[in-house]
Amino acid sequence: MKPSKELLVTIGVTVLCFLIMVPSRIIAPVWEFAKKEVNEGYNIRVQSFIGMLPLYQYSFYQVENTLPQESRAFLNMILNAVEAGDILVADADSASVEISENTGEIIAGVELENASKDSNGQTEDRPDDDALTATEQLQTTEQSLPMEEPPATEQAPIEEQQTLVSETIPVLPIKKMEYDMAQFRDFELLKQEFYAIDPTTAALESRFNLDSLLGYDMRLNEGEEKPKILIYHTHSQEGFADSVRGDSSTTVVGAGEKLAEVLREYGFDVIHHTGEYDKDNRDYAYSKSAPALEQLLADNPEIEVIIDLHRDEVAEGTKLTTQIDGVTMAKFMFFNGLSYNSKSGDITYLKNDNLSENLAFSFQAQVIANEYYPGLTRRIYLRSYRYNMHYRGKSMLVELGAQTNTVEEVMNSIEPLGAIIAMTLWGYATQE
């Protein structure tokens, strides 16, 4: 008995529907496999053959268009980022910095404060050439960008400002990850995760135990609304890749003013001091700034926090950037001087009675940075000298970006930096 015409039509339609439904699950995957696995000559022949099949065109369209709109947008974002090199560049930059820090080769250009006594018994800042190798001397001099002195008619530096705190507090970031802090009772793990140690110094375990680093309460004293935070710049002449000559708002001073504004929005009373101490001779900047700091603290004894804002100096091929929520930001680094030389031990003429709290301040800030803004900070840099951090326990030296960063990248990092400092001063690092 022959099948009826109606039965044949029904079977044909069923088979056709089946063939239309399955190509996105069969033909397209087979095609992708062929593209990746076979040699180039065979690949071309397979492409020519399969491309002639009508169902291939249909199946490819289905694969592309059955994804949800959000998924397609996310996929396109990732592909564009890879094609542009953004993801790989960020990883490569981070890796190059980390490798150099692990091997002891210094990329970061950090300030030298090897103080010696002058004829009047005052300390001076002189580079310790004997303590550095030729490579370290070249890479750690941290010369500012060659910028001509501005004419008197051009824009003057931002004046020292102190304004009232904001009545509204910005929205705080969301925690992206959380440390199991108990693991860092292992001293080696602690160093590996949080610190880059300059060869001129050494991190002694007695100074870096976890209980000590988390034991300080960073919350500010309650009291009248008087200045609690001082921001200043030992090296005020430091600029960025596209800083404008004569316009201090495009240098580290401008970054300091924006940081002051952000901290005021978080409810802190801030003084931004814009004194210049490195204009003529950079080597003596710390000694020159010391009397001004002492006077500011005498006039404002309620100040509990001192932030010395710098920018780093790196090899010209190094770009310290990362992407957060689609925004390119300059990486930054907290910095501590240990008043300890790896050759001679404690530097007694640079005594710092506030060293333990200094270390706790930067450590707690680093914990918050890593948990809320992963990848934005480099590891805390430890070096031999003191860097005027002895005036207050909550003293912080920050290297914000480098000479290879643009002003925009640096300014993009200010909001996160302000949030990190605010949360540190609110005790977020030690809250259960």
SVG drawing of the C-alpha trace seen along z (x, -y; Angstrom):
<svg xmlns="http://www.w3.org/2000/svg" viewBox="-4 -89 82 91">
<polyline fill="none" stroke="black" stroke-width="0.4" points="0.0,0.0 1.5,-3.3 1.4,-6.2 -1.1,-8.9 -0.1,-12.2 -1.4,-13.9 0.9,-11.7 3.9,-12.4 3.2,-16.2 2.9,-15.9 6.2,-14.0 7.9,-16.5 6.7,-19.5 7.7,-17.8 11.2,-17.1 11.6,-20.6 10.6,-22.1 13.0,-19.9 15.8,-20.9 15.0,-24.6 15.0,-24.2 18.2,-22.3 20.9,-24.1 21.7,-26.6 22.5,-23.7 24.3,-21.5 25.5,-23.2 26.8,-26.4 28.8,-24.6 30.2,-22.2 31.2,-25.3 32.9,-26.9 34.7,-23.7 35.9,-23.5 37.2,-27.1 39.2,-26.5 40.5,-22.9 41.4,-22.3 44.3,-23.6 44.0,-26.8 43.6,-25.2 40.9,-22.7 39.2,-25.5 38.8,-27.4 37.3,-24.4 34.9,-23.7 33.8,-27.3 33.2,-27.3 31.1,-24.1 29.0,-24.9 28.6,-28.5 26.6,-27.3 24.0,-25.6 20.9,-27.8 20.4,-26.5 23.9,-27.8 22.9,-31.4 19.7,-30.8 21.4,-29.0 24.1,-31.7 21.4,-34.4 19.6,-32.4 22.7,-32.1 23.4,-35.8 19.9,-37.0 18.5,-34.5 20.8,-36.1 19.0,-38.5 19.7,-42.2 21.7,-42.6 23.9,-39.5 24.6,-40.7 25.6,-44.2 27.8,-42.6 29.4,-40.3 30.0,-43.2 31.6,-45.2 34.0,-42.4 34.9,-41.8 35.5,-45.5 37.6,-45.8 39.7,-42.8 40.1,-44.1 41.1,-47.5 43.6,-45.9 42.1,-47.5 41.8,-44.2 45.2,-42.9 47.0,-46.2 45.5,-46.6 46.7,-43.1 50.1,-43.6 50.7,-46.8 49.7,-45.3 51.8,-42.3 54.9,-44.3 54.6,-46.4 54.1,-43.4 57.0,-41.4 59.4,-44.3 58.4,-44.7 58.8,-41.0 62.2,-40.9 63.3,-44.1 63.8,-46.1 62.4,-49.5 60.0,-51.0 58.3,-53.4 60.2,-56.7 60.0,-57.4 61.2,-60.4 64.6,-60.3 64.8,-61.6 68.2,-60.4 68.5,-63.2 71.9,-64.4 72.8,-67.1 73.8,-70.4 76.0,-72.9 73.1,-74.2 72.1,-70.8 69.0,-70.7 68.1,-67.7 68.4,-68.0 67.1,-65.7 70.0,-64.2 69.9,-61.2 71.9,-58.3 73.8,-57.4 75.9,-54.7 72.8,-52.8 71.4,-52.6 72.5,-50.7 73.0,-52.5 69.6,-51.2 67.9,-52.3 69.5,-55.8 68.2,-56.1 64.7,-54.9 64.0,-56.3 65.2,-59.9 61.5,-60.9 62.3,-64.1 59.2,-66.2 58.1,-66.7 60.1,-69.4 57.7,-72.3 58.7,-75.9 58.2,-78.3 54.9,-80.1 55.0,-83.9 53.7,-86.1 50.6,-86.9 49.5,-83.3 47.3,-81.4 48.6,-81.3 48.5,-78.1 45.3,-77.3 45.1,-79.2 44.9,-77.4 41.3,-76.7 39.1,-75.7 35.4,-75.4 32.4,-74.2 31.5,-70.5 28.8,-69.3 25.3,-68.7 24.9,-65.6 27.0,-62.4 27.7,-60.6 26.6,-57.0 29.3,-54.6 30.6,-51.8 29.5,-48.2 32.0,-45.7 33.2,-43.4 35.1,-40.9 36.0,-40.2 39.2,-39.1 39.5,-36.3 41.9,-38.3 42.9,-35.4 45.1,-34.0 47.3,-37.1 48.7,-36.0 51.1,-34.3 53.8,-37.0 54.9,-35.9 51.3,-35.9 50.8,-39.4 53.9,-40.8 53.0,-39.1 49.5,-40.4 49.9,-44.0 53.5,-45.2 56.3,-46.0 59.6,-46.4 62.4,-48.6 65.9,-47.0 67.0,-49.9 64.9,-48.8 63.4,-45.7 59.9,-44.8 60.5,-43.4 57.8,-41.0 57.5,-42.7 56.2,-45.8 53.8,-44.1 51.8,-41.6 48.1,-41.6 46.9,-42.5 49.0,-45.7 47.9,-46.7 44.2,-46.3 44.5,-47.3 44.3,-51.1 40.9,-52.8 41.0,-55.2 37.8,-57.0 38.3,-60.7 37.7,-62.3 34.3,-63.8 34.2,-67.5 33.7,-70.9 33.7,-71.2 37.2,-72.3 39.7,-71.2 40.5,-67.5 42.3,-66.8 45.3,-68.5 46.2,-67.9 49.5,-69.3 52.2,-68.5 55.9,-68.1 56.4,-68.0 53.9,-70.5 55.5,-70.8 54.6,-67.2 52.5,-67.2 50.9,-64.6 51.1,-63.6 48.9,-66.5 49.3,-69.0 49.1,-72.6 52.0,-74.8 51.2,-77.4 47.9,-75.8 48.2,-74.2 44.7,-72.8 46.1,-70.2 48.9,-69.1 49.1,-67.2 47.9,-70.4 44.7,-70.3 44.2,-66.7 44.7,-67.7 41.9,-70.3 39.5,-67.8 40.4,-65.3 39.6,-68.1 36.2,-68.7 35.4,-65.0 36.3,-64.6 34.2,-67.7 31.3,-66.0 31.8,-63.0 31.5,-65.4 35.1,-66.2 36.5,-69.7 39.6,-69.9 42.5,-72.4 44.3,-72.2 47.7,-73.7 49.4,-74.6 52.8,-75.8 55.7,-75.1 58.8,-73.4 60.4,-71.8 60.5,-74.7 64.2,-75.4 65.8,-72.3 63.7,-69.1 66.3,-67.3 65.4,-69.5 61.7,-69.6 60.9,-67.6 63.2,-69.8 61.6,-72.9 58.0,-71.7 58.6,-70.7 58.4,-74.3 55.2,-75.0 53.7,-71.8 54.6,-72.6 53.1,-76.0 49.8,-74.7 49.5,-72.1 50.2,-74.8 47.5,-77.0 45.1,-74.0 45.8,-71.6 42.6,-69.7 44.1,-68.2 44.4,-64.5 45.0,-63.4 47.8,-64.6 47.8,-63.5 50.9,-64.2 49.7,-63.8 52.2,-63.0 52.4,-61.4 54.9,-58.7 57.6,-58.5 57.7,-55.3 59.3,-54.0 57.9,-55.7 56.4,-52.5 54.4,-51.8 50.8,-53.0 49.3,-52.7 45.6,-52.4 42.6,-50.2 39.0,-50.1 36.2,-50.4 32.6,-50.6 33.8,-51.4 35.9,-54.4 39.7,-54.5 41.4,-55.4 45.0,-56.0 46.2,-53.4 47.6,-54.8 49.8,-53.6 50.0,-54.2 53.6,-54.7 55.4,-54.4 58.8,-55.3 60.2,-53.0 63.1,-55.0 65.1,-51.8 68.0,-51.0 68.7,-47.4 72.4,-48.0 72.6,-49.9 69.3,-49.3 67.2,-52.0 67.9,-55.5 68.0,-57.2 68.1,-60.8 64.8,-60.1 62.9,-58.8 59.1,-58.3 57.1,-57.7 54.0,-57.4 55.3,-54.7 53.0,-51.9 49.9,-54.0 51.2,-55.2 51.5,-51.6 48.1,-50.7 46.5,-53.7 47.9,-52.7 47.2,-49.0 43.5,-49.6 43.1,-51.8 44.6,-49.2 42.3,-46.5 39.3,-48.7 40.7,-49.6 41.1,-45.9 37.7,-44.9 35.7,-47.8 37.9,-48.7 39.9,-45.6 42.8,-46.5 42.8,-50.2 45.7,-50.3 49.2,-49.0 50.8,-47.4 51.9,-49.6 55.5,-50.7 58.0,-50.6 61.2,-52.6 63.9,-53.6 63.3,-57.1 60.6,-59.1 59.0,-61.6 57.6,-63.9 55.1,-61.2 56.0,-61.6 53.8,-64.6 50.6,-62.6 49.7,-59.0 47.2,-59.2 49.7,-60.4 49.4,-59.1 51.6,-59.6 49.9,-58.7 51.4,-58.3 48.5,-59.1 49.2,-57.8 52.4,-58.8 53.8,-61.1 52.4,-58.8 48.8,-59.2 46.5,-61.9 44.9,-64.5 41.5,-62.9 42.7,-59.5 44.0,-61.0 40.9,-63.0 38.8,-59.9 40.6,-58.2 39.9,-61.0 36.3,-59.9 37.4,-56.3 40.4,-57.6 38.2,-59.9 35.8,-57.1 38.6,-54.8 40.0,-57.5 36.5,-58.3 35.7,-54.6 39.1,-54.1 38.4,-57.1 34.9,-55.6 36.6,-52.3 35.3,-50.1 38.5,-48.0 38.0,-46.8 34.2,-46.3 33.0,-42.7"/>
</svg>
